[in-house]
């Protein structure tokens, strides 16, 4: 063979004619392995027309086509069919039409803009009157949520009602259930299908029709499926029906990298369902990574080992893989750290496109992006236009204009637009025609708007509307020409307007509300660091906006969420925001905290394993490192789970070992930190055993375990208990007598200690 293959790869390539599930860790070379596997099967005489390869998307299909063409170069054998799930579904759709099982459709697939238009039309018809004004103001958010809901319903056989409940959408938006049915009526009447329907319709038809099951099954001898951890129920069923009892199926994926649950993916398909529904599959592993060194591998293994819903696989670095530098930085200013790191790279003439900054949610990017703009550091943002163009920051900038006394210089038309913006953030509670009429009256005057607002009488107002109107009048009077820094003014406005509750009350989902609130808070932190009065702040923001408009999307460092980085890699990765608020992102109430934590660990695991040369983790300093005990930001529980100091020490010692063979005697590695089971197993894979140094012994971690991070705890007064849930500020404990109580995180260290479970 033209390349050096590992024993694991060769085992997979030469595996027999049987079902197989392959767990392939990040950076394991699975594409190369599958290509050689197919070459082996074809050389053994298998018919390429009875060999089907299913890829996750078009890009993956094109990459794999190039790989297999290269591997098969010079051989006369025909190549097998490589398809995406959707192209396979569409072919079945056409066949079912010809056979009379499905009704004819138009050839043009529904495009996103067509779907969004119809969804918007239905929203305006079906949403209750009380929501119409907010929906019109947030058209994009509501249309996208409704469209995603339709797609999620079509990723499963569950009913629209069940999917609605699982998504946690606020009950006032229950009209979405009827919207799904009405959208489907329109679509079928127009004889159109979306990309989701390419799978949903034929699989539903097969599922409900035994004749169709016989028609599509048992036509293939061998089926190979890539990225199986991203499979949803509809895709799993399609594979099951096509395979029938004849085809031997190989699925490849990594349960630890299942991060597309919001699209319907579930790790259970690769973990359990495949083995349950495809008889006695051989279980194989690609455990070597060729992307990152031992230190990152140890961090990732320690972190993901806390998940129960996974395969017990140790990912380890191949001897040919260069070392990857890891750093855990106690950071009070993530944006400042990132800017400084980028500046140093520019000074060293390093390529900034080698650097990716990966965060949990978009709102975390706000202070980072503003800091980069301020320091003229080129960046790319994996989003539309960036922070300064969000509704939240534009509205807060308008508040600063009012406080700076700039409204008097505006034309009446522009002034009216500004007032409409303020009175919708948060919304004053008036109907749209009332709000516009009110803003027109305010705009006709050049000053004294709080007094004018107090004197205006609107008919038929409800009590809550009157209260909001009075509160806004007082707020306007105090805002006009208000002295102080911009940060102080925005903080005052947030408090006096009850802005956060206003955002939560109108957001379509809990996550959408917290994202918008996070954007406000991120902007506030930037203003605090800026420490300028309103007029100077606005001039500064105007300059930043000009710079943002000139950003080159092809150069500079990358700002992106972790969800968007699957399958990618960068020489340098920085992960900011390792705080309990964002990692894990547990702001949404859930009855299954364990499942949510496992999902969050997988997401961080994916982000960490994108790094090649350097991985930088940013976490708030502990009290020993100069952190404040009253800080709102506590280090993420995941920092402790990574066993950073142990991983760094052991990774460096393994890197220094001479290359060994399986027949060589074991080496002994002496380490200062107390070894974990993961560390011992990792050393075993490298023909080494661990011994702990007798002198200078240190604990695996310097941080005390936060009580809410533990499964079991001991309270100084109430005794033994089990942690059952948490939110941003508190956690819940159920004690042995059955009582369940809430406790503040800030004072937990005074009363709780960890209890070891038998």
C-alpha positions, 0 to 999 in steps of 0.5 A: 500500500502507498501509505503507512496504515495502523493495525486498526486501519488494516483490520477495518480494511480487511474485515469480513462480510458482516455488519460493522460499527466503527468508532472513529475518534477526531482526526483518525483518518477514517476517510482514508480507511474507508477508501482502502476498505472499498478498494479491498472489497472490489479487489475481492470481487464484490459487484460495485453496482451492489455497493452503496456509500452514503455520505452526510452531505454534498461536500463530504460526498465530493471529498470522498469521491476524490479520495476513492478515485485517488486510491483506485487510480490505475485500476480498471474496476468500476467505482461504486455509487456514492450518494447523500441521504437526500439524493438517495431519498429523492431517487426513491421519491421519483420511483414511488411516483412512477409506481403510483405510491406517491403523487407527482411533484414539480421538479423544482425543489422548494428554496429557502426563500419560498419556504420562509414566505409561506411560513411568514404568511401562515404566522400572520394568519395563525398567531394570536393578536397579542403576539402580532406586533412583536412577530412583525418586529422580529420577523426573521427570528420567528420565521427561522424558528417556525421553519426549523420546527417544520424540519425537525418534525420531518426528522422523526416519526413523532407527532408535531405536538411531541416535537413542540414539547421537546423543543421547549418553545413557549406555550404562547407559540403553540400555533406552530403545531397548526402551522405545520399542518397548514404548511403541509396542506399548501405544499401538497396542493402545490405539488412541491417538496423541500429537502427535508421531504426528500427523506421524510415522504418516502420513508413515511411511505415505506414505513406505512406500506409493507409492499414498499418495504419489499420493493426497496429492500435487499438490492444491495450487498454492502452499504457504508455510512459515514458520520453516523453519529449525526443520524436522525430517526428518518435517516436511520429508518431509510438505511434499515429499509434499504439494507433489508436482510441482505446487505451487510452494513458498516457505519462509521462515526464518533458518539462523542462528536454528536452535537447536532441534536437541534437537527434531530441527531441522536447518539443512541443510533450509533450507540444502541439502535444499530446493534439492536436492529442489525444483527451482531455487528462487529465493533471496531475502533480507529483510536489514533488521532493524527491531528493533535498531540498527547496533551490534547488527547488526555484533556479530551479523554478526561473530559468525555469520560464523565459521559455515561452515554458513550463507547468506552474508547480512549483516543490517543495520539499517533507517534507521527503526530507532532506535540500540541501545546496546551495552556489554561489561562486565568482570564478576567478579560477574554477579549483582551487576551484574544486581541493581545494574542492576535497582536503577537501573531501579527508582530511575528508575521504569523498568518491570522487565518490559522487562529480560530476563536470558538465560543458556545453562543454568539453573544460571547463574541460581542466584546471580542469583536468590538475589541478586535475592531478597536485594535484594527485586528482583521477577523472573519465572523461566521455570521451575517454582519456582526455585533454592531448591527444587532438590534440590541446594540443599535437600540442601546446606541439610540439610548446613548444618543438620547442621553447625549442630547443628540435627539434635538439635532435630528429631523422629526422623521428620524427622531420618530424612528428613534423613539419607535426603536426605544419604545420597542426595547423593551416594548411599551405594550401599545398596539402598533398604531398607538405606538406610532401615533405616540412617537409622532407626537414626541418627535414633533418636539425638540426637547422635554419628551418625558414631560410630553409623555406624562401629559399624553392621554391615550384612550382605552388603555389597560392598567399595565399599559398605563403603568408602562407609559408612566414608567417610560415618561419618568425614564425619559425625563431622567435620561435626557442629558443624563451625566455619567459614563455610557456604561452607567447610563446603560446600566441605569436604563436596563434596571429602570426599564426592566429590559431583561424581563421585557426581552424574556417576555417576548422571545420565542424561546428561552435560548433566544431570550438569553442570547439577546440578554447576553448580547446586551451584557457583552456590550455593557462590559465593553462600555465599562472598559471603554469608560467614555461619556455618551457622545465620545462613545457614539463617535467611537462606535461609529468608527468601529462600524466603519471598520466592521464594514471593511472587514475582509471575509477571506482573511484574519482570525475566525470567530465562530460558535462551536456548533459550526466547526464540526469536521474542521481544524486549525493550527491554533484554537482559543476557547474563551468563556469556560465559565459555568454560565456558558459551559455547560450552557444550562440556562434552559430548565430541563428535567434531564440535567444529565443528558444536557451535561453530556451534550455540552461535554460533547460540544466542548470535546469537539471544539478542543479537538479542532486544534493542531499546534496550540490549544488555549483555554480561558477560564476565570481565575480561582481565588488562589489565582486572584479571582473574586469570591463574589464574581458572577462567573465561576470556572466551568465544572469542565475545567476540573474534569479535564485534569489539566495539570495531570494531562499536561505533565503526562503528555509531555513525559509520553512525548519524550519517550522513545518510540516503542513496539508492542513487544518492548518492555514497559517503561515507567513514567514518574509523575507528580500528580495523582494518576487517574484511570484515564491516565493509566489507560493512556500510558498502557497504550504507550507501553508505559506504567505510571508511578507517583513521585514520593516527593512533591506530590500534588493533587490532580487539580488545585481547584476545590470541587464546587458542590453543584458539580458533584453527584453526591454531597454532604451538608453540614446541617442537613446531611447526605444529599444528591444534586438534582438540578441547577440554574445560573445562581443556585442549585437543588439538592434532594436529601435522604429524608426526601426534602428538596431544597435550593442553595446559593452557589456563592455560599455553597463552600461554607456548608457543603463537601463532596460525598463519595458514592460507593 
